[in-house]
Amino acid sequence: MFDYTSRYASLETATLTTADGRMVTYVRRRFLPPLDTQQIVAEVTVSDPDRLDLITARTVGAPEQFWRIGDANVALNPFDLTATPGDRVRIPAPSI
């Protein structure tokens, strides 16, 4: 259903039957990984006009993997990570 690099790739799907008999398939809820299981390899200081995809491209090499940095910083809104120049953003080790 999802590309193997997606944050949702390993999630199970489930099916719901609506009152009118339609079958709706959905992805089960995704929980953030525990912080103590993530290895942090670097911290980056946010500068203006940094964006999370640019930071991810520089540090991880794949801008679409921004969600890994969001997870490592417990950020539900990725814009929060780069809103304030001077803030530090934790960069996690790649997952295997």
Number of C-alpha atoms within 10 A of each C-alpha: 10 10 9 9 11 14 16 16 12 14 15 11 12 10 12 11 10 9 7 6 8 10 11 10 11 11 14 12 10 11 8 14 12 10 12 8 8 15 14 15 11 12 13 13 14 19 14 10 10 15 17 23 19 16 21 19 15 11 18 19 12 13 15 15 18 20 19 22 24 22 21 22 17 16 14 12 9 18 12 11 22 20 16 15 13 12 13 16 19 20 24 20 16 12 8 3
